[in-house]
Amino acid sequence: MKIIPGPASKQLGEEVAELLGVEAVTLVFKTYPDGESYVRLEGTVQNEEVAIVQTTSPPQDTRLIQLALIADAAKRHGAERITVVVPYLAYARQDKVFLQGEAISTGVVARMLRAAGVDSLITVNVHQEKVLAKFPFPAKTVSAIPLLAEYFKQKGVDKAFALAPDDGALWLAEEAKKVLGGGCGCLEKHRDLHTGQITMEKKTLDVGGKTVIIFDDVISTGGTIALAAKIMRELGAGKVYVACVHPLLIGDAEKRILEVGVEEIVGTDSVPSRVSKVSLAPLLSRELTR
Ligand code: R5P
């Protein structure tokens, strides 16, 4: 096997190659003055099983095209099998028609990757696992929640209460609880499909005086987490921490979350950012050898 670290996940791809003890194929990459992407493989991939590591966090469209170009280059130059490792899978949240007239974005992304020569896909904490069943090739998601929980355990934040902002994310809190050994629970979130505005119901949760860690898959604008943290404060929680797999942190999301009294935000390098303190390399390299 050979690894091709894409421009959006260069460091992560190189770490995965190092952990697996395999070659990281060098990629010449540039952006033309008009914004178009150019890629060229410097190493050989003839008759090789190849894994391309490229996240598709913002700018999503550019990174998706880069991923498709790399897959095409690998296929064209004789790669036997291509797996794409896409830690943050863009467009995965638009997995159905919510409002009349919409596209199913995730299906379009899957078909585009297929057309570029992709044989299988590995992603991390995709928003809805069921979307992957509709991909035209084997696609699976793995969870980074145990790694995030382990980060807090190592830090000495043990027996914390693991909270999910809504019941769809409760399983994340349950997974974290297995590592942390405290309690877990969720709030109830509603999102207005037209305005995107969220509201959250304050539920009775036994968090008084306890350290709480809020777990979510994605932090985008930070609205969800800021609201959840505020409710934890109102319920008398002690310290409040935040853990997320994909720290997109759009605009002033980080500030917004810290302003409500959150001690620390911890994310993975699925989306390289200031809070990416947990590496996905061990998880992904393990997955590639299964
Ligand atoms: C949605 O259900 C996701 O799990 C996240 O909670 C959401 O994407 C976070 O978005 P934001 O940070 O903009 O509230």
Boltz pocket constraint, residues with backbone or C-beta under 6 A from the ligand:
constraints:
  - pocket:
      binder: B
      contacts: [[A, 165], [A, 169], [A, 216], [A, 217], [A, 218], [A, 219], [A, 220], [A, 221], [A, 222], [A, 223], [A, 224], [A, 225]]
      max_distance: 6.0
